[in-house]
């Protein structure tokens, strides 16, 4: 095949790769997008974010139907057709994949399906079904993502030992399922299989679930798991696994050193992810990797090779799709001569458990580690009218505040739909909003979003739905002479009367 030349080649079409390719094309660059799978979208669309959320939604319906009898609505026990559920899930993935394919065509992005391999710093070999295609480029973006970690002690070559990839295929509903790892993947998929009918035992080597999240946010999730899983074991290690007929024999070691053997129909190993940097030809370039295999980059997503950038999971840090998409824009902007860097950017985290957990900015745990002086205010969802109508009072909203400037440094939410609510927290932290800014923003009633406003009001001691024992008498309320953001021109031309708070453009 005749070699081809392009301005930019992007290797990998996940949330980072697709965003990079499309943005570069929108900025007038000739772009080639390389993807080894038949369908665009990478891990997130095909084996991660999207399929897991489809199954979480389906099982949430089962759970809600089961719990609705006390509302005066009763349903028969659900009949689960796994084949039809898989077809429904696949239809969503295909629709999204076709959307990406159409987006590439509209922008003139050429898609090459095949495995990419770097011959040198300016040449990529793509192994397609039609043969090998050489691509000469000016600049490249590595966006090949990550894959589930499977320690050698657990890699039996037995399909009954699954990673998240196999678990999302939903081949069957095992009667007894062991989930190894209490992170977000283990908790989400453990929830799915538990609702479908599996007796789920979850083991975590650490002393708590969802390590990294603040303990108060994790507490309602841990309670749900303890009530709905067969068992949750913390401070427990899996020493080894072995095939035993149609089951997997697992040897555990508990905190006290006691060892036990148990048998499971299937085992889900969810102990983290590793970068997809093997067999990529990076040794033929100047790109360097760290001791865990992640590509080393600077704040502009540049590797040690001036022709090559890296974004997303393969570049390390938080392994989140939206972080990859942001890094994609930064890389393209730097490539096209703009001043851009991944610095002081607020990246939210969401765990789609039941209830959901979400946070952004500074966490309490981080503040404690750094010995920072902060003020934390919380609004319990038991005082939220909307939470009561949803029968979801198991949530809470909290703000992490700088006591001197009253600036909001972080937001944490646990509860139904927390992932949808955290966007307001990101905006508040990113824009440098104060507690007063948030308290004075009128929120619609009745909504869960009100819990953010009422959290701010708790700080001043006058939340309508939460009595704070005269807190307002102890707080100095600072009134700022103007807001720090620019007021839209429309409002300057059509001013709204204000009392005592002048507005400056």
ABEGO torsion letter per residue (X at the ends): XBBBBBABBBBEABAAAAAAAAAAAAAGBBBBBBBABABBGEAAAAABAAAAAAAAAAAAAAAAAAAAAAAGBBBBBBBBBAAAAAAAAAAAAAAAAAAAAAAAAAAGBBBBBEBBBBABAABBBBBBAAEBBBBBBABBBBAAEBBBBBBAAABAGBAABBBAAAAAAGABBBABBBBBEABAAAAAAAAAAAAAGBBBBBBBABABBGBGBBAAAAAAAAAAAAAABABBBBGBBBABBBBBEABBBBBBBBAAGBBBBBBBABBBBBAEBBBBABGAGAAABABBBBAAGBBBBBAAGBBABAABBBBEAAAEEBBBAAAAAAAAAAAAAAAAGBBBBBBGBBBBBBBBBOBBBBBBEBBAAAAAAAGBBBBBBBBBAAABAAAAAAGBAABBBBBBBBAAAGBBABBBBBEBGAAAAAAAAAAAAAAGBBAAAAAABBBBOBBAAAAAAAAAAAAAGABAABBAGGAAAABBBBBBABBABBBBAAAAABBBBBBGBBBBX
